[in-house]
């Protein structure tokens, strides 16, 4: 099973991290320099990286649970099919 975050969800997450860690209200993904420079301290960068890492852990945990549930369902379906074939 392949579950991915949509582009919009990623942007929301990036905006939240930018706001919480750097005080940035808006930003562009165009690759152009921002209108006003943003001065950040090392602690803010560390906090942003930790936030992104934590979000990745949570997403990975959720994907793993979805995958495990899907695997259990497939195994039960396969076992039921095999059981039905034996008794047919």
SULGI-V860975 format. One record per backbone hydrogen bond with DSSP energy under -1.0 kcal/mol. NH is the residue of the N-H (numbers start at 1). CO is the residue of the C=O. If there is no record, write none. Layout:
BEGIN
nh: [NH | NH]
co: [CO | CO]
END
This chain:
BEGIN
nh: [10 | 11 | 12 | 13 | 14 | 15 | 16 | 17 | 18 | 19 | 20 | 21 | 22 | 23 | 24 | 45 | 46 | 47 | 48 | 49 | 50 | 51 | 52 | 53 | 54 | 55 | 56 | 57 | 58 | 59 | 60 | 61 | 62 | 63 | 64 | 65 | 66 | 67 | 68 | 69 | 70 | 71 | 72 | 73 | 74 | 75 | 76 | 77 | 78 | 79 | 80 | 81 | 82 | 83 | 84 | 85 | 86 | 87]
co: [6 | 7 | 8 | 9 | 10 | 11 | 12 | 13 | 14 | 15 | 16 | 17 | 18 | 19 | 18 | 41 | 42 | 43 | 44 | 45 | 46 | 47 | 48 | 49 | 50 | 51 | 52 | 53 | 54 | 55 | 56 | 57 | 58 | 59 | 60 | 61 | 62 | 63 | 64 | 65 | 66 | 67 | 68 | 69 | 70 | 71 | 72 | 73 | 74 | 75 | 76 | 77 | 78 | 79 | 80 | 81 | 82 | 83]
END
